[in-house]
Amino acid sequence: MGIYTDIASALASRLNGVGIPIAFENAPFKPTAGVTYLREAVLFGDNSALGISRSDIYTGVYQVDVMAPKDKGKSRNNADAVLSLIHI
């Protein structure tokens, strides 16, 4: 696997700990009506070399949307749960 796949897999692995159904990027998913779920996307930026050590810095955004039924669910609580697992 490449570095981008490794990064995306590591982030998805952390997200699995939330205990809410997840629509993973580029994977089939059919939401259940009335059930809150998460939708993830990995948006990679540019990478750059860090000095002469040949280490690279990889930048980007890991976006996780909390998709909750209108007027139901606790989206903010779910967002806090996601943040507690992903925050590095």
Buried (B, 14 or more C-beta within 10 A) or exposed (E): EEEEEEBBEEBBEBBEEBEBBBBBBEEEEEEEEEEBBBBBBBEBEEEEEEEEEEEEEEEBEBEBBBBBEEEEBEBEEBBEBBEEBBEE
